[in-house]
Amino acid sequence: MKQKELIDKAKNGDKSALAKLVKEHEKTVYNFAFKICRNPEQAENIMQETFFSMVKSLHQFDGNSKLTTWLYRIVSNHCLMAYRKKKNEFLSFDDEEVNAEHKISKDWSAIPSNAIENNELKNILDKAISKLSPDYRIVFILRDVNGYSTEETGKIANLSVPAVKSRLHRARAFLRDEINEAFEK
């Protein structure tokens, strides 16, 4: 069954279609929430809130964008709301075991002789990304990690293209400074 048909059925109250939509998108929603909030429990909560919002508001989804784009916007909004409520806890990055399981970078070990350097760079980058404010982190992850265009990122984050470019520029500059500082030590 095509995505549009599934969405239409879910809009008309078909619970199995709704369950299938949730199942199809749960991993994507969780991974995106984790990349922003950097906490597995918080990501799980945001995933649940996102799907609750989806169920409540699916009738408003107009189909002019992909469902994932719409869901990313919902996740972004929930992450920002959670951040504003719990600024200090939201950016916790102390649990090494959690960090080992949930790295942003996928394959840093393509060159075996550079494995140690790649691991060090990966850790530095992960720590630097964790220091970004959620507003910048969302744009950076959507654009540079997930590969969305500037326009798509703007739609998801509900920002103008110039705002996306500005936040992305600031995020990249901050990350560059953090990485440079780490290597100067």
Residue pairs with C-beta under 8 A, 6 or more apart in sequence:
1 17
1 20
3 67
4 63
6 17
6 20
6 21
7 17
7 21
7 58
7 61
7 63
7 67
9 17
10 17
10 18
10 21
10 58
11 58
11 59
11 61
18 55
18 58
21 54
21 67
22 51
22 54
25 67
25 68
25 71
26 47
26 51
28 68
28 71
29 47
29 50
29 51
29 71
29 75
30 43
30 44
30 47
32 72
32 75
32 141
32 146
33 42
33 43
33 46
33 47
33 50
33 75
33 78
33 79
34 40
34 43
34 102
35 104
35 137
35 141
35 145
36 75
36 76
36 79
36 134
36 137
36 138
36 141
37 43
37 46
37 79
37 82
37 83
37 90
37 134
38 91
38 92
38 93
38 102
38 130
39 89
39 90
39 92
39 98
40 98
40 101
40 102
42 82
42 90
45 82
46 75
46 78
46 79
46 82
47 75
49 78
50 71
50 74
50 75
50 78
53 74
53 78
54 71
54 74
61 67
61 70
65 155
69 152
69 155
69 156
72 142
72 156
73 155
73 156
73 157
73 158
76 138
76 156
76 157
76 158
77 158
79 134
79 138
80 134
80 135
80 138
82 90
83 90
83 91
83 134
90 134
91 130
91 131
93 99
93 127
93 130
99 126
103 122
103 126
104 125
104 126
104 129
104 141
104 145
105 122
105 125
105 126
108 118
108 119
108 121
108 122
109 115
109 118
109 119
111 118
121 179
124 178
124 179
124 182
124 183
125 175
125 179
127 178
127 182
128 174
128 175
128 178
128 179
128 182
129 137
129 140
129 141
129 175
131 174
131 178
132 140
132 171
132 174
132 175
135 167
136 167
136 168
136 170
136 171
136 174
137 171
138 157
139 153
139 157
139 159
139 164
139 167
139 168
139 171
140 167
140 168
140 171
140 172
140 175
142 148
142 152
142 153
142 156
142 157
143 149
143 150
143 153
143 164
143 168
144 168
144 172
148 156
150 161
150 164
150 165
150 168
151 161
153 159
153 164
153 168
154 160
154 161
154 163
154 164
157 164
159 167
